[in-house]
Every structure is written in C-alpha cells, then in structure tokens.
Amino acid sequence: MVLVAMCLSAGCGSEDRDDGARPPADPPSRSTTSIEDPPGQEPGEEEPSGPAVTVTDDEGYRFEVVGMGAGTVPQIEGEEVSAPPGHVFVHADVAVRNLQEDRSAPLGDLLTNWYIDVPRSAVPEKGGLELCDDGSEYCADGISCLRTDAPPGEDGELGGVDEKGRTIPAGATWRLRCFLGRNNFASPAGAEEVRDSVEPDRIRLFRVKDPHGFKFALEEAGIDLEIPLG
C-alpha cells in the first residue's frame, strides 16, 4: 500500500487570520504559498524542494514549513551514534517559520504529529520502526530533530524535557534536520537505521491528524498533508 497525501493545492488552504493575544482556535489546516524568498534561505544555500505549506496545530499556532530535501548519513553528528556497516540514518531537512509575530510557538506538533516513511525493502528484518505492517509497501516512524542553524555553543537538539528548546521565537525561522525514529525523549539518539540501499527520492515526510490512532490500515484517512522533499 502506498500512502496518499492530502492535496496541497490552493483550494485546500486556510484563509489568513489576524493573530490576536491568543492563538486562533480553528482546527488543523493546510495551504500552499509561493516561495520567492523561502524562510531561512541565504545566498549559496540549497533551494527549497517544493512550495511552502502552512500548518495550524491543535492549539491554533501557525507555522510555515518548507521542505529542503532528504538524504542519508552513516553517523549523526553530536549524538555519537553510528549505523552499522551497510546501514544509514534517514533524514528530512525543513525550514520552519513561526507565523506568530507577537509570541513564541511550541514545536510539540512537529515532534508528535509528524512521521517519515521509507520503502519496506529498506527496513532491516529486525527493524524497530513503529509502523511496519505486514504487506505494507512503506514503513514509518516518528521523527527526532536537530536544529542545524543553532548559534555556536548552543545545543540544537529539540528532544529532552527542556520545553524552551522546543519553542521558536516570534517570527523566527529554524532550519531542522529530522531523523526517522525517536525514543521517549524525541532525541536523535533514538533514530532507527535502515539499509543503505534506500534512495533519497523515496523518503517522505508527512503529518497525521491523530498520532495516537494512526495506523497504516487507515492511511488515506489518517494523513493530513505531505511535505515535498524533492
């Protein structure tokens, strides 16, 4: 079975709203906008891999997310974690902008409602991915992220129990590298390795409506949107 993302056309978007003293109470929504100057893009950096996607979380906070590509690495820098020979860690790179101009916004939605999936053929026989049903063409798990543009000397890991480290300041953009797999503290140290035969264009990043009830048996009903990665 192949996961089918909800449409990202302009007709699926949410209308602009005025951010007041409290976040809006509307349910999660999505839309796309053009990317002439993508959030966080600097001269000489990689180009975005698709249009911006506007996400509204369950608490009403709004974010703009831009896919910046996907790939694999044999080791996660700063985590002292290496994949065994013939295996790699899968990652999706994104730029996330806090659309609230007057308050910081928590990244809880990103760390709980977002998943990466890869072809089942890339998953080791004793793989530890959370969602890998028999007969599924793809296998998925939650994500754990590092902030790749963190200031020198600042820990870019978004896991752990430090809520401040999971909050984007008002109007700011963060570059994130999100890995397939997570442990109880959403640390990249819990990333799951896959076979190095996985191709970057087969890596997908998507958001689900209900992370507690999401199962691959309910693919089309459970997926809210997919972030283009290339």
C-alpha positions as CSV (number, residue, x, y, z in Angstrom):
1,M,0.0,0.0,0.0
2,V,1.2,3.4,-0.9
3,L,0.5,6.4,1.4
4,V,-1.6,9.0,-0.4
5,A,-1.1,12.6,0.8
6,M,-4.0,15.0,1.0
7,C,-3.9,17.6,-1.7
8,L,-1.7,20.7,-1.3
9,S,-3.5,22.9,-3.9
10,A,-4.6,26.4,-3.1
11,G,-8.1,25.1,-2.6
12,C,-7.0,23.1,0.4
13,G,-5.6,26.1,2.2
14,S,-6.9,28.0,5.2
15,E,-7.6,31.7,5.0
16,D,-5.3,34.2,6.6
17,R,-6.3,35.2,10.1
18,D,-5.4,38.0,12.4
19,D,-3.2,36.8,15.3
20,G,-4.6,38.3,18.5
21,A,-3.5,38.0,22.1
22,R,-4.2,34.2,22.0
23,P,-3.7,31.7,19.2
24,P,-6.7,31.0,17.0
25,A,-9.0,28.2,17.9
26,D,-9.5,26.7,14.4
27,P,-8.7,23.0,13.9
28,P,-5.5,22.0,12.0
29,S,-5.5,23.2,8.4
30,R,-3.1,23.4,5.5
31,S,-2.4,25.6,2.4
32,T,0.4,26.4,0.0
33,T,2.1,29.6,-0.9
34,S,4.7,30.6,-3.4
35,I,8.4,30.6,-2.4
36,E,10.2,33.5,-3.9
37,D,12.2,34.1,-0.7
38,P,11.8,30.9,1.3
39,P,12.1,31.2,5.1
40,G,15.7,31.0,6.2
41,Q,17.1,30.9,2.7
42,E,20.5,32.5,2.3
43,P,22.7,33.1,-0.8
44,G,24.6,29.9,-1.6
45,E,22.3,27.6,0.4
46,E,20.2,24.8,-1.1
47,E,17.0,25.6,-2.9
48,P,13.6,24.5,-1.4
49,S,12.3,21.2,-2.8
50,G,8.7,22.3,-3.0
51,P,6.1,25.0,-2.1
52,A,5.7,26.3,1.4
53,V,3.0,24.5,3.5
54,T,1.1,26.5,6.2
55,V,0.2,24.3,9.2
56,T,-2.1,25.2,12.1
57,D,-1.7,23.0,15.1
58,D,-4.4,21.9,17.5
59,E,-3.6,24.9,19.8
60,G,-4.0,27.4,16.9
61,Y,-0.4,28.2,16.4
62,R,0.5,28.7,12.7
63,F,3.8,27.6,11.0
64,E,5.2,27.7,7.5
65,V,7.1,24.6,6.6
66,V,9.4,24.3,3.5
67,G,11.0,21.0,2.5
68,M,14.7,21.4,1.8
69,G,15.5,17.9,0.7
70,A,16.1,14.4,2.1
71,G,19.1,12.1,2.4
72,T,21.0,9.6,4.5
73,V,24.1,9.8,6.8
74,P,26.1,7.0,8.4
75,Q,26.5,8.9,11.6
76,I,24.5,11.6,13.5
77,E,26.9,14.4,14.4
78,G,26.9,15.4,18.1
79,E,25.0,12.3,19.1
80,E,27.8,9.8,19.0
81,V,25.5,7.4,17.1
82,S,26.8,5.4,14.1
83,A,24.9,3.0,11.9
84,P,26.4,-0.5,11.4
85,P,28.1,-1.3,8.1
86,G,25.6,-1.4,5.2
87,H,23.1,0.8,7.0
88,V,22.4,4.6,7.3
89,F,20.1,7.0,9.1
90,V,17.4,8.7,7.1
91,H,16.7,12.4,7.4
92,A,14.4,15.1,6.0
93,D,15.5,18.7,6.0
94,V,13.0,21.5,6.5
95,A,12.8,25.2,7.3
96,V,10.1,26.0,9.8
97,R,8.9,29.6,10.4
98,N,6.7,30.8,13.4
99,L,4.0,32.9,11.8
100,Q,3.1,34.5,15.1
101,E,4.7,37.9,15.2
102,D,3.9,38.6,18.8
103,R,4.7,35.4,20.7
104,S,6.8,32.3,20.6
105,A,5.3,29.0,19.4
106,P,5.9,25.4,20.7
107,L,7.1,22.7,18.3
108,G,5.1,20.0,20.0
109,D,3.0,19.3,16.9
110,L,6.2,18.7,14.8
111,L,7.6,16.3,17.3
112,T,4.4,14.3,17.8
113,N,2.3,14.5,14.6
114,W,5.0,14.1,12.0
115,Y,6.4,10.9,10.5
116,I,9.0,9.8,8.0
117,D,8.5,6.7,5.9
118,V,10.7,4.6,3.6
119,P,10.1,1.6,1.3
120,R,9.7,-1.6,3.3
121,S,12.6,-3.1,1.2
122,A,15.0,-0.7,3.0
123,V,14.0,-1.8,6.5
124,P,16.1,-4.5,8.2
125,E,14.4,-7.7,9.1
126,K,14.7,-6.9,12.8
127,G,13.9,-3.2,12.2
128,G,12.4,-1.2,15.1
129,L,10.1,1.1,13.1
130,E,6.8,1.8,14.9
131,L,4.6,1.3,11.8
132,C,5.6,-1.5,9.6
133,D,2.6,-3.8,9.0
134,D,2.8,-7.0,7.0
135,G,2.1,-6.3,3.4
136,S,2.7,-2.6,3.6
137,E,4.9,-1.1,0.8
138,Y,6.2,1.6,3.2
139,C,7.2,1.6,6.9
140,A,7.1,4.7,9.1
141,D,8.1,6.0,12.5
142,G,8.0,9.3,14.3
143,I,10.8,11.9,14.0
144,S,13.5,13.4,16.1
145,C,15.1,16.7,15.1
146,L,18.2,18.8,15.4
147,R,18.4,22.5,14.7
148,T,21.1,22.9,12.1
149,D,21.3,26.7,12.4
150,A,21.7,26.8,16.2
151,P,24.1,29.6,17.4
152,P,27.7,28.4,18.2
153,G,27.8,26.8,21.6
154,E,24.0,26.2,21.7
155,D,22.7,22.6,21.7
156,G,20.5,22.3,18.7
157,E,18.7,19.1,19.8
158,L,15.0,19.5,20.2
159,G,14.5,16.4,22.3
160,G,14.7,16.1,26.1
161,V,12.5,17.8,28.6
162,D,13.6,21.4,28.1
163,E,10.4,23.0,26.8
164,K,12.3,26.2,26.0
165,G,14.4,24.3,23.5
166,R,11.3,23.3,21.6
167,T,9.9,26.8,21.2
168,I,10.5,29.1,18.2
169,P,10.6,32.8,18.9
170,A,8.0,35.1,17.3
171,G,8.6,35.5,13.6
172,A,11.7,33.4,13.6
173,T,12.8,30.6,11.2
174,W,14.7,27.5,12.2
175,R,16.4,25.0,9.9
176,L,15.8,21.4,11.1
177,R,17.2,18.1,10.2
178,C,14.7,15.4,11.3
179,F,15.6,11.8,11.5
180,L,13.4,8.7,11.1
181,G,12.8,7.2,14.6
182,R,12.7,8.6,18.1
183,N,13.0,7.5,21.7
184,N,10.9,8.6,24.7
185,F,12.6,12.0,24.8
186,A,12.5,12.6,21.0
187,S,16.3,12.6,20.8
188,P,18.1,11.7,17.6
189,A,20.0,9.2,19.6
190,G,16.8,7.1,19.1
191,A,16.9,7.3,15.3
192,E,16.5,4.0,13.5
193,E,18.9,2.8,10.9
194,V,17.8,1.3,7.5
195,R,19.6,-0.4,4.7
196,D,21.9,1.9,2.7
197,S,20.1,1.0,-0.5
198,V,17.3,3.5,0.3
199,E,17.0,6.2,-2.3
200,P,16.5,9.9,-1.1
201,D,13.6,10.3,-3.6
202,R,11.7,7.5,-1.8
203,I,11.9,9.3,1.6
204,R,8.7,11.0,2.6
205,L,7.7,13.4,5.5
206,F,4.1,13.8,6.4
207,R,1.7,15.0,9.1
208,V,-1.1,12.8,10.6
209,K,-4.3,14.0,12.1
210,D,-4.3,11.7,15.2
211,P,-0.8,10.3,16.1
212,H,-2.3,8.0,18.8
213,G,-4.8,6.4,16.4
214,F,-2.8,6.5,13.2
215,K,-2.2,3.1,11.6
216,F,-1.2,2.2,8.1
217,A,-4.5,0.4,7.8
218,L,-6.1,3.9,7.8
219,E,-3.6,5.5,5.5
220,E,-5.7,7.9,3.4
221,A,-7.9,8.9,6.3
222,G,-5.1,9.4,8.7
223,I,-2.7,11.6,6.7
224,D,-3.2,15.3,6.8
225,L,-0.5,16.5,4.4
226,E,2.9,15.7,2.9
227,I,5.9,18.0,2.8
228,P,7.5,17.9,-0.7
229,L,11.2,16.9,-0.3
230,G,12.3,16.7,-3.9
